[in-house]
Structure formats: C-alpha cells, structure tokens
C-alpha cells in the first residue's frame, strides 16, 4: 500500500495549494518549492527521489502542475492520485464550459483548496481499496494461488488413481488366472458313469 506524505497544485510555477501529513519528512515544504522552481515549461510527467524512501511524482498540463510525495517509486498509484487531484482542482476552478481553470479565480491563491488535498491524502493513506487496480491485482493473485493448489492436489490424486488402476489390473489378471485354473480342476474331476475310476466298494 502506498503512503503519501504530501501534495500540491499550482500554475505558472506558482504554488497555489498544498497539504502535508503529520508524519511527513522534515523540510518537505521547502522541497515542494524546489520542485516548483525546477519545473519544465511544457506538459510532462516525471518524478525523482528525495531522501531515504521518499519519492515525488509530477504531472504538468497546460502550465498547471500537480505533485505528490510518497514512499513508492513505482509511479502507477502516485499518478492515479495526481489524476484525481487534477480533476478535482479543474472542476473547482474552471469556468462553466471551460476545460481549464479561470485564471481570475486563481488570483486568490486557492488556499481554500488545501483541505481538499488533505482529505485526499487521508483517504489514500487510510483506505487500501483506494487503489482499485492493486485490489483487483491481489484478488487475481489469490485466485491464481488457489488454482495452483487445486491443480497440485489433482495431480497428486491422479498419481494415486494411477496406482489404484495398476493394482486393479493386477488383481484382474490374477483372478483370470485363478478362474482358468479352477476350470481345469473342474474338468479333470468330471467323470462319466463308465469311468473305471468310479468303483463301488
């Protein structure tokens, strides 16, 4: 499960809204500003490592940027987080019928969006099901493991069945041999009335 330490949103290299968790590394706020200052001027997705076990991921779209810090280098979950953050930000500040936020609404620093980022951080940190892909992936792994166990059991059972079948064939062969021997004994003991071996004492 991915743990997030903080996230922020901004425009034209200006930090507009941010939130940091209580267990975030020290000086994370300073690092946020460093990341903002180093942002490229074009649309991009990128990331990097900061400190021990802390990674940041960035998404830039039409001069709007969004960044999060987490303990995962693998980008899938962080970018899922950023996509949701971006959608919520655009929805809140975009004019009706517009895809991107109205720059007039951004003039007030968007500080009222800080709690929204905080709620999103809390949700992702406290709910394993927030990442549905990981949940489904784990379910697939569990089902696969169960299927492998069942197949192993069937294979072991198949070996026992083969042994039983071999033994049954052996018993059947022995029974045929015994039946043939019994028939010969019976035929040897069959005598007619004139048989000299039949005497009356």
C-alpha positions in Angstrom: 0.0 0.0 0.0 1.3 3.4 -1.0 1.7 6.0 1.7 1.6 9.7 0.8 3.4 12.4 2.7 2.1 15.5 0.9 0.8 17.0 -2.4 0.4 20.4 -4.0 -1.1 22.2 -7.0 0.0 25.3 -8.9 0.1 27.3 -12.0 2.9 29.0 -13.9 5.5 27.9 -11.3 3.4 29.5 -8.5 2.4 27.2 -5.7 -1.3 27.7 -5.1 -2.5 25.0 -2.7 -0.8 22.2 -0.7 -1.1 19.9 2.2 1.4 17.8 4.3 0.6 14.9 6.5 1.7 14.8 10.2 4.3 12.1 9.5 5.9 13.8 6.5 9.7 14.2 6.4 11.1 17.4 7.7 11.6 20.3 5.3 9.1 18.8 2.8 7.5 22.2 2.4 11.0 23.6 1.3 11.4 20.7 -1.1 8.0 21.5 -2.6 9.2 24.9 -3.6 12.4 23.5 -5.0 10.4 21.2 -7.2 8.3 24.1 -8.4 11.3 26.1 -9.3 12.7 23.3 -11.4 9.6 22.5 -13.3 9.8 22.4 -17.2 7.7 24.8 -19.3 6.0 22.1 -21.2 3.5 19.3 -20.5 5.2 16.4 -18.8 5.1 13.6 -16.3 8.2 13.0 -14.3 9.5 12.0 -10.9 12.5 11.5 -8.7 13.8 10.5 -5.3 14.3 12.8 -2.3 15.8 11.5 0.8 15.6 7.9 2.0 12.4 6.2 0.9 10.7 9.4 -0.3 9.7 9.8 -4.0 8.0 12.6 -5.8 5.9 12.5 -9.0 4.8 15.4 -11.1 2.2 16.0 -13.8 2.1 19.2 -15.8 -0.8 20.1 -18.2 -1.2 23.5 -19.9 1.0 25.2 -17.3 -0.9 23.7 -14.4 1.2 21.4 -12.3 0.4 18.8 -9.6 2.9 16.9 -7.4 2.8 14.3 -4.7 5.3 12.8 -2.3 5.1 9.1 -1.3 7.1 6.1 -0.3 6.7 4.4 -3.7 9.0 4.8 -6.6 6.6 2.8 -8.9 4.5 5.6 -10.5 1.1 4.0 -11.1 -0.5 4.8 -7.8 1.0 8.2 -7.4 -0.2 9.2 -10.9 -3.6 7.8 -10.1 -3.6 10.2 -7.1 -2.4 13.1 -9.2 -5.1 12.5 -11.9 -7.8 12.7 -9.2 -6.2 15.8 -7.7 -6.0 17.4 -11.1 -9.7 16.6 -11.9 -10.9 18.0 -8.6 -8.8 21.1 -9.0 -10.0 21.8 -12.5 -13.6 21.1 -11.5 -13.5 23.6 -8.7 -11.8 26.5 -10.5 -12.8 26.1 -14.2 -15.4 28.4 -15.6 -18.6 26.9 -17.0 -17.9 25.2 -20.3 -14.2 25.5 -19.9 -11.7 22.7 -19.6 -9.1 24.6 -17.6 -9.4 26.9 -14.5 -10.2 30.6 -14.9 -7.0 32.5 -14.1 -9.1 35.2 -12.3 -10.2 32.6 -9.8 -6.6 31.6 -9.2 -5.6 35.1 -8.1 -6.7 34.4 -4.5 -4.0 31.7 -4.1 -6.6 28.9 -3.9 -5.7 28.3 -0.2 -9.3 27.0 0.4 -8.3 24.0 -1.7 -5.7 22.9 0.9 -8.3 20.9 3.0 -9.4 19.1 -0.2 -5.8 17.9 -0.8 -5.6 16.9 2.9 -8.8 14.8 2.6 -7.5 13.1 -0.5 -4.2 12.3 1.2 -6.0 10.9 4.2 -8.3 8.8 2.0 -5.4 7.2 0.1 -3.4 6.6 3.2 -6.3 5.0 5.2 -8.1 3.1 2.5 -6.4 0.2 0.8 -9.3 0.0 -1.7 -8.5 3.5 -2.9 -6.2 1.8 -5.4 -8.7 -0.5 -7.1 -6.1 -1.8 -9.6 -4.0 -3.1 -6.7 -7.0 -4.6 -5.1 -8.1 -6.4 -8.3 -4.5 -7.5 -8.9 -4.3 -9.0 -5.4 -7.6 -10.8 -5.9 -6.2 -12.3 -9.2 -3.1 -13.4 -7.4 -5.2 -15.1 -4.6 -7.3 -16.9 -7.2 -4.3 -18.0 -9.2 -2.7 -19.4 -6.0 -5.8 -21.3 -5.2 -6.0 -22.7 -8.7 -2.4 -23.8 -8.5 -3.0 -25.6 -5.2 -6.1 -27.3 -6.6 -4.1 -28.4 -9.7 -1.3 -29.8 -7.4 -4.0 -31.7 -5.4 -5.5 -33.1 -8.6 -2.1 -34.2 -9.8 -1.3 -36.0 -6.5 -4.7 -37.5 -6.6 -4.1 -38.5 -10.2 -1.0 -40.4 -9.2 -2.9 -42.3 -6.5 -5.6 -43.1 -9.1 -2.9 -44.5 -11.4 -1.6 -46.7 -8.6 -5.1 -48.0 -7.9 -5.7 -48.7 -11.5 -2.4 -50.7 -11.8 -3.3 -52.7 -8.7 -6.8 -53.4 -10.1 -5.4 -54.6 -13.3 -3.0 -56.9 -11.4 -5.9 -58.2 -9.4 -8.0 -58.7 -12.5 -5.1 -60.7 -14.2 -4.8 -62.8 -11.1 -8.5 -63.5 -11.0 -8.4 -64.6 -14.6 -5.5 -67.0 -13.9 -7.4 -68.4 -10.8 -10.5 -68.9 -12.9 -8.7 -70.7 -15.6 -7.0 -73.0 -13.0 -10.4 -73.7 -11.4 -11.9 -74.6 -14.8 -9.1 -77.1 -15.4 -9.5 -78.7 -12.0 -13.3 -79.0 -12.5 -12.8 -80.6 -15.9 -10.3 -83.1 -14.5 -12.7 -84.1 -11.8 -15.6 -84.6 -14.3 -16.2 -88.4 -14.9 -18.8 -90.3 -16.7 -20.7 -93.3 -15.3 -18.5 -95.9 -17.1 -15.3 -94.4 -15.9 -13.1 -97.1 -14.4 -12.1 -94.8 -11.6 -15.7 -94.9 -10.3 -15.8 -98.0 -8.1 -18.3 -99.3 -5.7 -16.8 -100.6 -2.5 
